[in-house]
Amino acid sequence: MRRLLLLLTALLLAGCQTGIESRDGYWADLRDPAQGARPRVKVIVIHYTAEDFSSSLATLTDREVSAHYLIPRQPPQRAGKGIIWQLVPEQQLAWHAGPSFWRGATRINDTSIGIELVNRGYRRTPTGLEWQPFTVAQMTALEALLRDIARRYAIPPENIVGHSDIAPQRKQDPGPCFPWQQLAQRGLGAWPDSRRVQFWLAGKAPHAAVPAEQILTLLSRYGYPVSDGMSAREQQKVIAAFQMHFRPADYRGLPDAETAAIAAALLERYGAAP
């Protein structure tokens, strides 16, 4: 009996060393991994909740909608680091993107991690929309999370996006107060080279009108959802979503020379969608 136990132990150890793993009721041979395997996660989508923390947590832990992470406006601190709520394991899908498209892919829930930031979004005032800024503590926690996820899944800068980028007909989050440029300067997200924007502007006035079709062609190449037969209002929403991300000072959705130059500079730097 002792010799038998020793033999079984030796076989188990040999299996571990040779890539054969014992599982419940069978052995798995791990020695021939497929070259075509890819990580599920290819995109990070950033949202705001439009609610306070308690309401956000209740909404995101219900059955209808979910996200992988939730970051409060003032994350509690432990040992000098902010606490972030993880609501869904990264290996599982969360229902945060809805009908969506980015750089040739649909069903962005299938390939993304969703991060929700507690933020009320906007409120209407007599002078227009008033957007709530994000807090420094919230952005510090987000930066650490983005850096960790992007490193582990080798996510390129152009695939760190907002909900409005992948669903511009329906969504406006994370809004014009989100610090895309600041994050891009730290290697987290895409941003155009200002010198190349001026090159592509070629001396034209930034707000000089250009055909909407010209800009939509550039945005489609970069990865935005653009399709034939879009109404003028739908076209404006796509352009506005792009401007809210890359030129938040003016996101009216008007097709102008600066918007075209920014899109051209982004294509030059990050390439067209597959």
Backbone as CSV, one residue per row, in Angstrom:
resi,resn,N_x,N_y,N_z,CA_x,CA_y,CA_z,C_x,C_y,C_z
1,MET,0.836,-1.208,0.000,0.000,0.000,0.000,0.866,1.251,0.000
2,ARG,1.921,1.208,0.823,2.788,2.386,0.897,3.455,2.652,-0.442
3,ARG,3.872,1.555,-1.116,4.516,1.714,-2.416,3.539,2.301,-3.428
4,LEU,2.275,1.880,-3.327,1.254,2.403,-4.234,1.044,3.896,-4.008
5,LEU,0.981,4.324,-2.752,0.815,5.740,-2.439,1.994,6.555,-2.954
6,LEU,3.181,5.986,-2.778,4.376,6.686,-3.268,4.346,6.816,-4.779
7,LEU,3.860,5.769,-5.459,3.777,5.799,-6.914,2.780,6.845,-7.372
8,LEU,1.609,6.890,-6.703,0.588,7.886,-7.065,1.103,9.300,-6.833
9,THR,1.797,9.479,-5.721,2.372,10.800,-5.430,3.371,11.196,-6.502
10,ALA,4.199,10.226,-6.903,5.188,10.509,-7.947,4.510,10.884,-9.262
11,LEU,3.429,10.176,-9.573,2.691,10.489,-10.808,2.091,11.889,-10.753
12,LEU,1.535,12.239,-9.591,0.966,13.580,-9.433,2.037,14.644,-9.616
13,LEU,3.190,14.414,-8.992,4.266,15.386,-9.124,4.753,15.462,-10.562
14,ALA,4.826,14.329,-11.210,5.250,14.319,-12.611,4.261,15.067,-13.476
15,GLY,2.975,14.895,-13.148,1.949,15.607,-13.908,2.095,17.103,-13.775
16,CYS,2.370,17.557,-12.538,2.548,18.994,-12.330,3.742,19.511,-13.115
17,GLN,4.780,18.704,-13.177,5.989,19.151,-13.833,5.879,19.106,-15.358
18,THR,5.017,18.234,-15.875,4.939,18.059,-17.317,3.734,18.745,-17.934
19,GLY,2.977,19.508,-17.167,1.841,20.232,-17.724,0.566,19.437,-17.769
20,ILE,0.450,18.374,-16.972,-0.791,17.606,-16.858,-1.361,17.872,-15.473
21,GLU,-2.587,18.384,-15.441,-3.185,18.853,-14.190,-4.353,17.965,-13.783
22,SER,-4.352,17.552,-12.529,-5.447,16.742,-12.002,-6.632,17.633,-11.647
23,ARG,-7.786,17.255,-12.172,-9.020,17.977,-11.859,-10.068,16.986,-11.365
24,ASP,-11.214,17.457,-11.012,-12.257,16.618,-10.432,-12.783,15.621,-11.468
25,GLY,-12.292,14.395,-11.413,-12.781,13.341,-12.291,-12.017,13.181,-13.591
26,TYR,-10.999,14.009,-13.832,-10.239,13.869,-15.082,-8.889,14.567,-14.945
27,TRP,-8.033,14.310,-15.963,-6.752,15.001,-16.078,-6.830,15.962,-17.253
28,ALA,-6.229,17.133,-17.103,-6.173,18.112,-18.195,-4.726,18.259,-18.659
29,ASP,-4.515,18.054,-19.956,-3.186,18.212,-20.549,-3.044,19.644,-21.038
30,LEU,-2.137,20.408,-20.432,-1.964,21.834,-20.719,-0.736,22.111,-21.576
31,ARG,-0.190,21.080,-22.190,1.111,21.228,-22.857,1.039,21.782,-24.273
32,ASP,-0.159,21.943,-24.824,-0.291,22.418,-26.201,-1.224,23.629,-26.270
33,PRO,-0.816,24.768,-25.723,-1.697,25.946,-25.749,-1.896,26.464,-27.169
34,ALA,-3.111,26.869,-27.479,-3.430,27.386,-28.815,-2.808,28.757,-29.012
35,GLN,-2.265,28.981,-30.185,-1.664,30.276,-30.500,-2.725,31.333,-30.756
36,GLY,-3.950,30.901,-31.065,-5.010,31.853,-31.395,-5.759,32.392,-30.196
37,ALA,-5.369,32.022,-28.996,-6.077,32.501,-27.806,-5.802,33.985,-27.581
38,ARG,-6.816,34.714,-27.140,-6.682,36.134,-26.832,-7.398,36.435,-25.519
39,PRO,-6.928,37.407,-24.755,-7.661,37.790,-23.544,-9.045,38.310,-23.902
40,ARG,-10.006,38.062,-23.011,-11.351,38.589,-23.235,-11.342,40.109,-23.226
41,VAL,-10.555,40.698,-22.338,-10.608,42.138,-22.100,-9.727,42.875,-23.108
42,LYS,-10.335,43.741,-23.889,-9.611,44.535,-24.881,-9.881,46.028,-24.754
43,VAL,-10.919,46.391,-24.000,-11.355,47.786,-23.901,-11.688,48.102,-22.451
44,ILE,-11.404,49.340,-22.035,-11.868,49.852,-20.746,-12.853,50.978,-21.042
45,VAL,-14.036,50.892,-20.455,-15.084,51.898,-20.671,-15.350,52.628,-19.357
46,ILE,-15.268,53.945,-19.399,-15.453,54.772,-18.210,-16.823,55.439,-18.264
47,HIS,-17.523,55.404,-17.132,-18.876,55.951,-17.009,-18.955,56.895,-15.810
48,TYR,-20.003,57.702,-15.760,-20.413,58.280,-14.480,-21.783,57.704,-14.129
49,THR,-22.100,57.708,-12.836,-23.299,57.013,-12.370,-24.563,57.866,-12.424
50,ALA,-24.414,59.200,-12.364,-25.551,60.133,-12.288,-26.351,59.956,-10.999
51,GLU,-25.750,59.335,-9.997,-26.391,59.124,-8.702,-25.351,59.261,-7.602
52,ASP,-25.832,59.308,-6.333,-24.892,59.304,-5.227,-24.383,57.878,-5.006
53,PHE,-23.468,57.717,-4.053,-22.821,56.412,-3.900,-23.818,55.319,-3.525
54,SER,-24.673,55.581,-2.546,-25.602,54.541,-2.093,-26.532,54.100,-3.219
55,SER,-27.060,55.066,-3.952,-27.950,54.733,-5.065,-27.190,54.021,-6.180
56,SER,-25.963,54.470,-6.431,-25.145,53.834,-7.464,-24.871,52.380,-7.121
57,LEU,-24.503,52.134,-5.869,-24.197,50.769,-5.450,-25.433,49.883,-5.555
58,ALA,-26.589,50.414,-5.167,-27.828,49.636,-5.260,-28.163,49.318,-6.715
59,THR,-28.005,50.304,-7.594,-28.303,50.093,-9.012,-27.371,49.062,-9.630
60,LEU,-26.085,49.174,-9.321,-25.080,48.336,-9.982,-24.990,46.931,-9.405
61,THR,-25.649,46.689,-8.284,-25.674,45.333,-7.725,-27.048,44.700,-7.882
62,ASP,-27.926,45.341,-8.630,-29.236,44.773,-8.957,-29.086,43.873,-10.181
63,ARG,-30.190,43.405,-10.742,-30.152,42.448,-11.840,-30.073,43.095,-13.216
64,GLU,-30.409,44.374,-13.341,-30.567,44.971,-14.661,-29.279,45.521,-15.255
65,VAL,-28.420,46.074,-14.425,-27.207,46.725,-14.924,-26.079,46.461,-13.929
66,SER,-24.844,46.439,-14.427,-23.716,46.167,-13.541,-22.453,46.762,-14.150
67,ALA,-21.420,46.840,-13.348,-20.095,47.265,-13.809,-19.071,46.525,-12.971
68,HIS,-17.860,46.445,-13.497,-16.827,45.724,-12.769,-16.360,46.490,-11.537
69,TYR,-16.250,47.828,-11.672,-15.717,48.635,-10.577,-16.571,49.881,-10.361
70,LEU,-16.612,50.306,-9.103,-17.301,51.543,-8.706,-16.356,52.345,-7.822
71,ILE,-16.153,53.622,-8.182,-15.233,54.480,-7.422,-16.030,55.636,-6.815
72,PRO,-16.066,55.742,-5.478,-16.777,56.854,-4.835,-16.092,58.187,-5.128
73,ARG,-16.785,59.274,-4.811,-16.186,60.599,-5.001,-15.018,60.803,-4.046
74,GLN,-15.120,60.256,-2.846,-14.032,60.328,-1.872,-13.755,58.911,-1.381
75,PRO,-12.938,58.149,-2.111,-12.694,56.767,-1.706,-12.110,56.688,-0.305
76,PRO,-12.632,55.805,0.539,-11.994,55.596,1.851,-10.541,55.189,1.662
77,GLN,-9.704,55.581,2.604,-8.272,55.324,2.497,-7.840,54.218,3.452
78,ARG,-6.953,53.380,2.975,-6.346,52.366,3.828,-4.873,52.251,3.430
79,ALA,-3.994,52.468,4.391,-2.542,52.409,4.165,-2.134,53.288,2.984
80,GLY,-2.751,54.467,2.885,-2.378,55.429,1.856,-2.949,55.164,0.480
81,LYS,-3.850,54.179,0.357,-4.444,53.857,-0.935,-5.966,53.907,-0.837
82,GLY,-6.606,54.342,-1.920,-8.051,54.422,-1.941,-8.698,53.060,-2.122
83,ILE,-9.875,52.896,-1.531,-10.638,51.659,-1.667,-11.614,51.803,-2.828
84,ILE,-11.579,50.852,-3.740,-12.451,50.798,-4.910,-13.335,49.566,-4.780
85,TRP,-14.609,49.702,-5.091,-15.537,48.579,-5.011,-15.448,47.749,-6.300
86,GLN,-15.110,46.471,-6.188,-15.190,45.565,-7.333,-16.483,44.775,-7.204
87,LEU,-17.344,44.918,-8.208,-18.679,44.348,-8.151,-18.831,43.100,-9.023
88,VAL,-17.976,42.975,-10.034,-18.040,41.839,-10.952,-16.604,41.371,-11.204
89,PRO,-16.327,40.062,-11.129,-14.973,39.587,-11.489,-14.642,39.950,-12.930
90,GLU,-13.399,40.280,-13.183,-13.008,40.706,-14.526,-13.216,39.612,-15.573
91,GLN,-13.179,38.353,-15.162,-13.368,37.258,-16.106,-14.821,37.147,-16.579
92,GLN,-15.736,37.815,-15.869,-17.145,37.742,-16.212,-17.596,39.031,-16.909
93,LEU,-18.684,38.928,-17.678,-19.254,40.097,-18.330,-20.037,40.922,-17.335
94,ALA,-20.001,42.223,-17.511,-20.872,43.130,-16.762,-21.744,43.864,-17.781
95,TRP,-22.926,44.256,-17.356,-23.899,44.885,-18.258,-23.821,46.402,-18.115
96,HIS,-22.789,46.974,-18.728,-22.560,48.412,-18.570,-22.560,49.179,-19.890
97,ALA,-22.268,48.517,-20.997,-22.080,49.233,-22.262,-23.366,49.380,-23.062
98,GLY,-24.234,48.372,-23.019,-25.444,48.399,-23.837,-25.099,48.292,-25.319
99,PRO,-26.058,48.612,-26.197,-25.752,48.615,-27.637,-24.582,49.551,-27.914
100,SER,-23.523,49.037,-28.528,-22.287,49.804,-28.591,-21.421,49.315,-29.740
101,PHE,-20.417,50.155,-30.069,-19.500,49.852,-31.163,-18.202,50.595,-30.913
102,TRP,-17.083,49.911,-31.158,-15.796,50.601,-31.063,-14.764,49.883,-31.921
103,ARG,-14.166,50.622,-32.841,-13.061,50.156,-33.674,-13.347,48.787,-34.305
104,GLY,-14.514,48.707,-34.918,-14.884,47.517,-35.675,-15.616,46.448,-34.898
105,ALA,-15.745,46.607,-33.600,-16.371,45.577,-32.765,-17.697,46.072,-32.202
106,THR,-18.654,45.163,-32.131,-19.919,45.432,-31.460,-19.923,44.648,-30.142
107,ARG,-21.044,44.738,-29.422,-21.184,43.985,-28.161,-19.971,44.229,-27.252
108,ILE,-19.750,45.499,-26.938,-18.558,45.864,-26.177,-18.586,45.295,-24.760
109,ASN,-19.771,44.950,-24.248,-19.801,44.249,-22.961,-18.930,42.998,-22.979
110,ASP,-18.894,42.330,-24.134,-18.176,41.054,-24.220,-16.667,41.204,-24.064
111,THR,-16.151,42.365,-24.392,-14.693,42.529,-24.470,-14.165,43.663,-23.590
112,SER,-14.927,44.082,-22.616,-14.521,45.279,-21.869,-14.628,45.096,-20.368
113,ILE,-13.963,46.004,-19.674,-14.146,46.210,-18.242,-14.807,47.572,-18.076
114,GLY,-15.871,47.621,-17.311,-16.599,48.866,-17.075,-16.273,49.451,-15.721
115,ILE,-15.954,50.744,-15.709,-15.634,51.459,-14.468,-16.633,52.597,-14.294
116,GLU,-17.337,52.590,-13.185,-18.310,53.639,-12.872,-17.730,54.591,-11.831
117,LEU,-17.855,55.886,-12.112,-17.423,56.931,-11.189,-18.657,57.613,-10.613
118,VAL,-18.716,57.715,-9.299,-19.849,58.399,-8.685,-19.766,59.884,-9.031
119,ASN,-20.757,60.352,-9.758,-20.793,61.729,-10.244,-22.210,61.986,-10.726
120,ARG,-22.768,63.136,-10.381,-24.165,63.382,-10.741,-24.346,63.701,-12.219
121,GLY,-23.240,63.922,-12.947,-23.365,64.270,-14.360,-23.624,65.755,-14.526
122,TYR,-24.787,66.097,-15.028,-25.082,67.511,-15.262,-26.448,67.879,-14.687
123,ARG,-26.624,69.173,-14.545,-27.954,69.699,-14.223,-28.205,70.897,-15.124
124,ARG,-29.456,71.101,-15.434,-29.826,72.198,-16.328,-29.965,73.488,-15.524
125,THR,-29.384,74.554,-16.036,-29.483,75.872,-15.415,-29.967,76.860,-16.474
126,PRO,-30.353,78.061,-16.081,-30.796,79.047,-17.076,-29.737,79.369,-18.129
127,THR,-28.470,79.126,-17.804,-27.397,79.440,-18.764,-26.873,78.199,-19.495
128,GLY,-27.497,77.053,-19.258,-27.063,75.837,-19.941,-26.763,74.708,-18.973
129,LEU,-26.070,73.686,-19.439,-25.757,72.538,-18.600,-24.586,72.851,-17.675
130,GLU,-24.721,72.441,-16.419,-23.644,72.576,-15.438,-23.175,71.179,-15.055
131,TRP,-21.926,70.855,-15.378,-21.380,69.517,-15.160,-20.620,69.460,-13.845
132,GLN,-20.753,68.355,-13.146,-20.044,68.194,-11.879,-18.616,67.723,-12.128
133,PRO,-17.628,68.403,-11.577,-16.238,67.940,-11.735,-16.000,66.646,-10.964
134,PHE,-14.941,65.966,-11.310,-14.499,64.781,-10.567,-13.512,65.228,-9.499
135,THR,-13.416,64.461,-8.419,-12.527,64.845,-7.332,-11.107,64.334,-7.578
136,VAL,-10.154,64.986,-6.929,-8.756,64.571,-7.045,-8.577,63.151,-6.511
137,ALA,-9.202,62.849,-5.368,-9.064,61.510,-4.776,-9.653,60.446,-5.694
138,GLN,-10.741,60.773,-6.335,-11.375,59.836,-7.261,-10.479,59.558,-8.464
139,MET,-9.868,60.615,-9.007,-8.982,60.446,-10.159,-7.694,59.711,-9.784
140,THR,-7.214,59.913,-8.547,-6.033,59.182,-8.087,-6.324,57.686,-8.048
141,ALA,-7.489,57.326,-7.515,-7.869,55.914,-7.461,-8.085,55.355,-8.866
142,LEU,-8.729,56.138,-9.727,-8.968,55.680,-11.094,-7.657,55.457,-11.835
143,GLU,-6.723,56.365,-11.684,-5.443,56.227,-12.384,-4.748,54.929,-11.993
144,ALA,-4.751,54.615,-10.699,-4.115,53.369,-10.250,-4.826,52.158,-10.847
145,LEU,-6.148,52.198,-10.880,-6.920,51.084,-11.436,-6.682,50.936,-12.933
146,LEU,-6.730,52.050,-13.663,-6.489,51.997,-15.103,-5.102,51.448,-15.416
147,ARG,-4.118,51.910,-14.684,-2.748,51.462,-14.936,-2.626,49.950,-14.716
148,ASP,-3.263,49.468,-13.672,-3.206,48.039,-13.356,-3.898,47.217,-14.445
149,ILE,-5.106,47.614,-14.844,-5.847,46.851,-15.851,-5.145,46.913,-17.197
150,ALA,-4.736,48.106,-17.607,-4.081,48.260,-18.905,-2.800,47.446,-18.978
151,ARG,-2.063,47.373,-17.886,-0.819,46.590,-17.874,-1.122,45.105,-17.988
152,ARG,-2.086,44.627,-17.225,-2.350,43.186,-17.201,-2.919,42.676,-18.523
153,TYR,-3.678,43.492,-19.214,-4.301,43.040,-20.462,-3.677,43.669,-21.710
154,ALA,-2.609,44.438,-21.524,-1.926,45.090,-22.652,-2.917,45.885,-23.503
155,ILE,-3.723,46.706,-22.848,-4.733,47.494,-23.542,-4.087,48.756,-24.099
156,PRO,-4.217,49.007,-25.394,-3.594,50.188,-25.994,-4.343,51.467,-25.602
157,PRO,-3.691,52.620,-25.700,-4.317,53.881,-25.269,-5.657,54.163,-25.935
158,GLU,-5.769,53.849,-27.231,-7.001,54.179,-27.953,-8.196,53.339,-27.515
159,ASN,-7.955,52.299,-26.711,-9.047,51.464,-26.222,-9.436,51.768,-24.784
160,ILE,-8.986,52.897,-24.272,-9.498,53.432,-23.011,-10.451,54.556,-23.398
161,VAL,-11.744,54.319,-23.235,-12.753,55.195,-23.828,-13.859,55.506,-22.826
162,GLY,-14.704,56.453,-23.223,-15.885,56.780,-22.450,-17.114,56.116,-23.034
163,HIS,-18.164,56.046,-22.225,-19.428,55.472,-22.695,-19.948,56.236,-23.917
164,SER,-19.735,57.532,-23.929,-20.201,58.349,-25.054,-19.445,58.049,-26.341
165,ASP,-18.213,57.554,-26.244,-17.456,57.204,-27.444,-18.049,55.985,-28.137
166,ILE,-18.497,55.012,-27.360,-18.976,53.761,-27.939,-20.482,53.751,-28.171
167,ALA,-21.190,54.734,-27.624,-22.645,54.816,-27.787,-23.076,56.281,-27.865
168,PRO,-22.585,57.022,-28.863,-22.822,58.475,-28.887,-24.271,58.885,-29.112
169,GLN,-25.092,58.000,-29.620,-26.495,58.353,-29.820,-27.287,58.311,-28.509
170,ARG,-26.733,57.626,-27.492,-27.481,57.430,-26.254,-26.841,58.073,-25.031
171,LYS,-25.510,58.218,-25.044,-24.813,58.516,-23.804,-23.924,59.761,-23.920
172,GLN,-23.710,60.411,-22.758,-22.830,61.578,-22.677,-21.730,61.413,-21.627
173,ASP,-21.716,60.302,-20.933,-20.726,60.140,-19.861,-19.415,59.565,-20.408
174,PRO,-18.302,59.959,-19.777,-18.183,60.648,-18.487,-18.236,62.181,-18.560
175,GLY,-18.540,62.757,-19.718,-18.769,64.189,-19.813,-17.526,65.031,-20.042
176,PRO,-17.738,66.339,-20.261,-16.621,67.226,-20.627,-15.682,67.568,-19.485
177,CYS,-16.048,67.283,-18.238,-15.145,67.554,-17.110,-14.153,66.416,-16.874
178,PHE,-14.322,65.325,-17.577,-13.406,64.203,-17.333,-12.023,64.550,-17.878
179,PRO,-10.945,64.296,-17.105,-9.594,64.760,-17.479,-8.864,63.800,-18.426
180,TRP,-9.370,63.662,-19.638,-8.745,62.755,-20.601,-7.292,63.140,-20.894
181,GLN,-7.054,64.427,-21.078,-5.689,64.853,-21.421,-4.722,64.553,-20.285
182,GLN,-5.129,64.808,-19.064,-4.265,64.542,-17.911,-3.898,63.062,-17.836
183,LEU,-4.878,62.188,-18.029,-4.597,60.755,-17.984,-3.696,60.333,-19.138
184,ALA,-3.949,60.886,-20.327,-3.129,60.532,-21.490,-1.675,60.939,-21.284
185,GLN,-1.460,62.060,-20.622,-0.097,62.502,-20.343,0.634,61.521,-19.422
186,ARG,-0.134,60.702,-18.726,0.446,59.688,-17.834,0.384,58.296,-18.463
187,GLY,0.155,58.267,-19.758,0.180,57.006,-20.484,-1.099,56.222,-20.446
188,LEU,-2.209,56.860,-20.063,-3.487,56.152,-19.915,-4.536,56.807,-20.809
189,GLY,-4.611,56.346,-22.041,-5.577,56.894,-22.979,-4.897,57.644,-24.110
190,ALA,-5.679,57.900,-25.144,-5.170,58.552,-26.351,-5.312,60.065,-26.257
191,TRP,-4.384,60.760,-26.918,-4.462,62.212,-27.021,-3.615,62.636,-28.212
192,PRO,-4.072,63.606,-28.996,-3.295,64.011,-30.175,-2.092,64.869,-29.811
193,ASP,-1.075,64.794,-30.632,0.085,65.672,-30.513,-0.334,67.060,-31.002
194,SER,-0.207,68.069,-30.147,-0.684,69.410,-30.492,0.022,69.970,-31.718
195,ARG,1.279,69.607,-31.915,2.011,70.091,-33.099,1.441,69.507,-34.376
196,ARG,1.018,68.249,-34.306,0.431,67.627,-35.484,-0.981,68.148,-35.742
197,VAL,-1.676,68.539,-34.687,-2.986,69.179,-34.895,-2.790,70.469,-35.681
198,GLN,-1.799,71.264,-35.309,-1.533,72.501,-36.036,-1.101,72.209,-37.473
199,PHE,-0.345,71.147,-37.666,0.049,70.762,-39.016,-1.173,70.469,-39.870
200,TRP,-2.076,69.669,-39.347,-3.261,69.306,-40.120,-4.246,70.464,-40.243
201,LEU,-4.203,71.393,-39.298,-5.058,72.579,-39.404,-4.607,73.444,-40.572
202,ALA,-3.320,73.458,-40.840,-2.743,74.098,-42.037,-3.160,75.554,-42.181
203,GLY,-3.144,76.273,-41.056,-3.412,77.701,-41.108,-4.873,78.092,-41.135
204,LYS,-5.784,77.135,-41.198,-7.217,77.460,-41.215,-7.671,77.907,-39.830
205,ALA,-8.686,78.705,-39.768,-9.275,79.093,-38.494,-9.867,77.841,-37.831
206,PRO,-9.643,77.659,-36.532,-10.120,76.427,-35.876,-11.599,76.145,-36.090
207,HIS,-12.420,77.197,-36.088,-13.863,76.981,-36.203,-14.382,77.170,-37.625
208,ALA,-13.484,77.204,-38.585,-13.918,77.256,-39.983,-14.720,76.005,-40.309
209,ALA,-15.843,76.198,-40.966,-16.721,75.074,-41.281,-16.085,74.158,-42.323
210,VAL,-16.269,72.857,-42.119,-15.862,71.854,-43.101,-17.051,70.914,-43.288
211,PRO,-17.111,70.184,-44.387,-18.230,69.259,-44.585,-18.281,68.198,-43.487
212,ALA,-19.472,67.938,-42.989,-19.631,66.914,-41.955,-19.128,65.564,-42.438
213,GLU,-19.311,65.278,-43.720,-18.886,63.984,-44.269,-17.377,63.790,-44.114
214,GLN,-16.613,64.868,-44.242,-15.157,64.768,-44.100,-14.784,64.324,-42.692
215,ILE,-15.412,64.944,-41.697,-15.109,64.594,-40.312,-15.614,63.200,-39.981
216,LEU,-16.798,62.859,-40.439,-17.355,61.537,-40.140,-16.504,60.429,-40.745
217,THR,-15.924,60.677,-41.896,-15.024,59.686,-42.493,-13.811,59.468,-41.600
218,LEU,-13.250,60.551,-41.083,-12.102,60.441,-40.177,-12.489,59.718,-38.885
219,LEU,-13.647,60.073,-38.332,-14.079,59.451,-37.081,-14.376,57.971,-37.276
220,SER,-14.944,57.622,-38.406,-15.206,56.220,-38.707,-13.898,55.442,-38.792
221,ARG,-12.912,56.023,-39.447,-11.610,55.355,-39.554,-10.972,55.177,-38.179
222,TYR,-11.157,56.141,-37.300,-10.562,56.038,-35.965,-11.279,54.998,-35.112
223,GLY,-12.580,54.805,-35.353,-13.274,53.762,-34.608,-14.660,54.100,-34.117
224,TYR,-15.127,55.318,-34.363,-16.453,55.714,-33.886,-17.554,55.049,-34.714
225,PRO,-18.722,54.873,-34.116,-19.841,54.259,-34.847,-20.481,55.243,-35.824
226,VAL,-20.148,55.104,-37.084,-20.689,55.940,-38.157,-21.283,55.002,-39.199
227,SER,-22.478,55.312,-39.666,-23.120,54.441,-40.650,-23.814,55.283,-41.713
228,ASP,-24.060,54.653,-42.860,-24.772,55.322,-43.936,-26.204,55.625,-43.495
229,GLY,-26.727,56.709,-44.009,-28.117,57.046,-43.742,-28.376,57.704,-42.405
230,MET,-27.314,58.123,-41.697,-27.514,58.814,-40.427,-28.155,60.166,-40.671
231,SER,-29.073,60.546,-39.806,-29.688,61.872,-39.902,-28.669,62.934,-39.503
232,ALA,-28.982,64.191,-39.796,-28.095,65.291,-39.419,-27.911,65.333,-37.903
233,ARG,-28.971,65.039,-37.157,-28.882,65.043,-35.704,-27.987,63.913,-35.204
234,GLU,-28.104,62.753,-35.823,-27.252,61.629,-35.437,-25.786,61.905,-35.754
235,GLN,-25.538,62.515,-36.882,-24.162,62.888,-37.227,-23.602,63.872,-36.203
236,GLN,-24.422,64.826,-35.815,-23.986,65.823,-34.840,-23.635,65.175,-33.501
237,LYS,-24.388,64.164,-33.097,-24.111,63.490,-31.824,-22.768,62.765,-31.853
238,VAL,-22.423,62.145,-32.982,-21.128,61.473,-33.085,-19.996,62.498,-32.986
239,ILE,-20.137,63.597,-33.724,-19.100,64.633,-33.690,-18.996,65.232,-32.294
240,ALA,-20.139,65.443,-31.638,-20.134,66.009,-30.283,-19.438,65.071,-29.300
241,ALA,-19.664,63.757,-29.423,-19.009,62.804,-28.530,-17.493,62.858,-28.703
242,PHE,-17.048,62.940,-29.943,-15.612,63.055,-30.207,-15.060,64.347,-29.611
243,GLN,-15.761,65.448,-29.822,-15.299,66.728,-29.288,-15.297,66.731,-27.762
244,MET,-16.300,66.105,-27.149,-16.353,66.063,-25.689,-15.132,65.345,-25.120
245,HIS,-14.636,64.383,-25.846,-13.440,63.639,-25.406,-12.159,64.423,-25.696
246,PHE,-12.028,64.939,-26.913,-10.743,65.494,-27.352,-10.712,67.021,-27.466
247,ARG,-11.869,67.679,-27.349,-11.906,69.143,-27.320,-13.086,69.595,-26.473
248,PRO,-13.022,69.349,-25.173,-14.191,69.587,-24.319,-14.585,71.054,-24.173
249,ALA,-13.748,71.974,-24.608,-14.125,73.391,-24.514,-15.282,73.732,-25.449
250,ASP,-15.474,72.958,-26.492,-16.560,73.213,-27.441,-16.998,71.873,-28.029
251,TYR,-18.115,71.360,-27.533,-18.607,70.054,-27.987,-20.024,70.175,-28.553
252,ARG,-20.258,71.239,-29.293,-21.588,71.443,-29.881,-21.887,70.488,-31.031
253,GLY,-20.887,69.793,-31.500,-21.101,68.861,-32.592,-21.071,69.500,-33.960
254,LEU,-20.542,70.725,-34.043,-20.444,71.408,-35.331,-19.176,70.948,-36.049
255,PRO,-19.262,70.629,-37.321,-18.078,70.167,-38.055,-17.157,71.332,-38.396
256,ASP,-15.979,71.352,-37.818,-15.060,72.467,-38.069,-13.648,71.949,-38.325
257,ALA,-12.780,72.858,-38.723,-11.428,72.488,-39.146,-10.604,71.910,-38.002
258,GLU,-10.762,72.435,-36.810,-9.970,71.927,-35.686,-10.361,70.494,-35.352
259,THR,-11.651,70.183,-35.399,-12.093,68.813,-35.140,-11.490,67.854,-36.159
260,ALA,-11.493,68.256,-37.427,-10.896,67.422,-38.474,-9.399,67.251,-38.233
261,ALA,-8.725,68.305,-37.805,-7.280,68.234,-37.560,-6.960,67.320,-36.378
262,ILE,-7.768,67.391,-35.331,-7.560,66.508,-34.171,-7.730,65.049,-34.587
263,ALA,-8.772,64.774,-35.360,-9.005,63.399,-35.810,-7.852,62.898,-36.672
264,ALA,-7.357,63.758,-37.558,-6.239,63.363,-38.416,-4.985,63.083,-37.589
265,ALA,-4.751,63.906,-36.568,-3.577,63.711,-35.711,-3.691,62.416,-34.906
266,LEU,-4.890,62.079,-34.472,-5.095,60.825,-33.744,-4.861,59.625,-34.648
267,LEU,-5.365,59.697,-35.860,-5.150,58.598,-36.816,-3.663,58.413,-37.108
268,GLU,-2.969,59.523,-37.221,-1.532,59.463,-37.477,-0.795,58.814,-36.310
269,ARG,-1.243,59.085,-35.116,-0.530,58.611,-33.928,-0.902,57.185,-33.545
270,TYR,-2.182,56.820,-33.667,-2.647,55.532,-33.165,-3.118,54.575,-34.255
271,GLY,-3.261,55.068,-35.474,-3.678,54.202,-36.563,-5.180,54.079,-36.673
272,ALA,-5.615,53.592,-37.826,-7.039,53.395,-38.081,-7.515,52.111,-37.415
273,ALA,-8.823,52.042,-37.219,-9.418,50.830,-36.661,-9.189,49.656,-37.606
274,PRO,-9.062,48.454,-37.064,-8.865,47.273,-37.917,-10.009,47.100,-38.916
